[in-house]
Amino acid sequence: MQKRLSANEYIQGILSGNRVILSRAITLVESQLSQDKNLAQEVLEKILPFSGKSIRIGITGVPGVGKSTFIEAFGKHITSQNKKIAVLAIDPSSQRTGGSIMGDKTRMEELSHESNAYIRPSPSGNSLGGVANKTRETMLLCEAAGFEVIIVETVGVGQSETIVKGMVDFFLLLMLSGAGDELQGIKRGIMEMADAVVITKTDGDNIQKAKNARMEYIHALHLYPPSQNNWYPQVLTCSALEKTGLFEIWEMIIDFQKKMLANGFWQRNRQEQNLEWMYAFIKQTLTAQFFDNQLVKNNIPLIEAKILAGELLPIQAANTLFKLLN
Ligand code: GDP
C-alpha cells in the first residue's frame, strides 16, 4: 500500500489542482481499511467549502450505444471552451464473468491526454450502493480540485441509473436509432428520469433513421407528466465521429442550469440529494455493522439450515439474528 499523506498535504494538493494528489485522495476515500476512514473524513470535511460549484452530468446508455466515443468528443468540446472536465466512470464489474465491462479497452484515450480533463474509473465490486457513495465523494474532491464539469458515466443495464440520477444535476440518456426500446434494454423508468435523450451515431446512412427516432422519442416523452422543475426533456441527435450536435447538447445543458438556478430547483435538487445521501449512508452502515458482527457471522449457518429445514420462519430467523446485536 502506498504511504498515506497528511490531511493537510491532501487538501493543499487538491486545492492547487495537483492530479497525482487528487488521485491519491480518491484512493484514500475508496479505501475499505478502517484506519483510512478518519483521514478520508477529515479531508472531505475540509474540502467541502470548495466543492459544489460544477455542473454534474450523468450519462447512461446500453453498451455499444457510443458512450465512451461521445464522452470523448463532448469532453473535448468542453475543454475547447477552456473548461475543466472530470469523467467518473462507474464500472459494474460483471457478476457473471467476474471481469469488467469497461476495463477491457483503452477508453477516451485522446481526452485523457488533455490537461483540462481527468478520467477516473470507479471499480464497483459487488456493492452498487457503496460505489455511489464513493462516487459522490470523488465528485466533491474533483470539484475542489477545480473541475467545472463532472460527468458520471454508467452502463444502462440496471439499478445504477437511479443511483446516478440521485447525484447529478442533469441526466442524459444516449439511445441508438432504429432499435426498439426493448431491443435497447432501456426500461421505461429510465426514460422517465432523463432530462434529455440524445440519439447517437447520426451520420452516414443513419441520419434519416435518427431523425425519425427523434420524432418518436419526442412523442413518447410527451406522454409523461411534466416534471416538477418545469423542464421538458429534450431530444437531440449527434455524431461523435463527425462532431455534430455536441455544441447544441452543451448549450441545452447551460440553458437547463440557467432555468433551474432561476426557479430554485437547482439548489432544491441538491439539498434533496444530500438528504438521500445521508439515508443511503445510514442503511449502508447499519447493514455493514450487522453482517460484520461476529455473533451474527457465527450463527448464520445454523439459522440458514433451520430455514431450509422448515424449522424457522424467515422473519423469526431475522429477528433472532437482530437480537444477537443487543
Ligand atoms: P459504449 O460501449 O457505449 O461506450 O460505446 P463505444 O463508444 O465504445 O462505441 C461503440 C461502437 O460504436 C464503436 O465501434 C464506435 O466506433 C461506434 N460509434 C460510437 N460513436 C459513433 C458515431 O458517432 N458514429 C458512428 N458511426 N459510430 C460510432
Boltz pocket constraint, residues with backbone or C-beta under 6 A from the ligand:
constraints:
  - pocket:
      binder: B
      contacts: [[A, 61], [A, 62], [A, 63], [A, 64], [A, 65], [A, 66], [A, 67], [A, 68], [A, 69], [A, 70], [A, 200], [A, 201], [A, 202], [A, 203], [A, 238], [A, 239], [A, 240], [A, 241], [A, 242]]
      max_distance: 6.0
